[in-house]
Amino acid sequence: MKTLSKKNQRSQNAGFSLAELMVVIVILGILATLAMQNVPAMLRRAFGGTVKANITTISSSVENYQINNRGRCPESLEELVTPDTNGETYIKGRKVPKDPWGNEFQYDPPMPGSRGYRVYTYGKDGVPGGEGEDSDIDNWMLEDGDV
């Protein structure tokens, strides 16, 4: 009989008190608040890294296109996802990737007297110019280390 009473006594004392649960909830709330303050900055950094990676990938695809086409650059980025005579594409997938904000990447083929082709995004706002997330980023800036 004594063993049954000890089991009953333990089960009544098992678990957390309301005060202990409240302390844990308050601590989790404070941690969540601190974490949320850093999220926008982390997203900006992640989007910036994604833009750089996408521009680098598209630029490499343009250069591979040039190599396979006797130095000729594509007229548009669509040529990089259009299968050639061998059924090969220069960018995997059926579409040119978009920037992290859902805007199309822009492309200017090389013009006489220019530095060469240009792959770029207008940033979050999708409009030329801007500061921060709205600033334009292109392959020339990446090559020069300006971004």
C-alpha positions, 0 to 999 in steps of 0.5 A: 500500500505504501508504494501506491501512495508514493506513486500517487504523491509523485504524480500530483507533484509532477509537472511545472507550476504556473510561475515556471511556465510564465517565466519560460514564456516571458524568456521566449518572448524576449528572445523572439523580439530580439531575433525579429529586430535582426530579420530585416537586416539578414534578409537584405544581406540574403537578397544581396547575395542572391542577386550577386549569385544570379548575376554571376550565373547569368554572366557565366552563361553569356560567356559560355554562349560567346565561346560556343558562338564564335564570340557573338553575344546573345541578343537577349537573355531568352537565348540562354534558355532556348535549346540550341541545335543540340538541345542544350541550354546555357541556363538550366530551366525554362526561364531566366531567373528573376531577382529576389524581388520578382523583377526580370533581370535586364540585359544589354548586349555589347555596343561599340565602344562599351565595356561589353555586355551588361546584366543588371537589376534595378533593385527592389523598386524595379526603377533605375537608380535608388539607394539600399535595396532599391539600388541598381546592381550589375555585372560591371559593379561585381567585377570592379568589387563595388558591391 
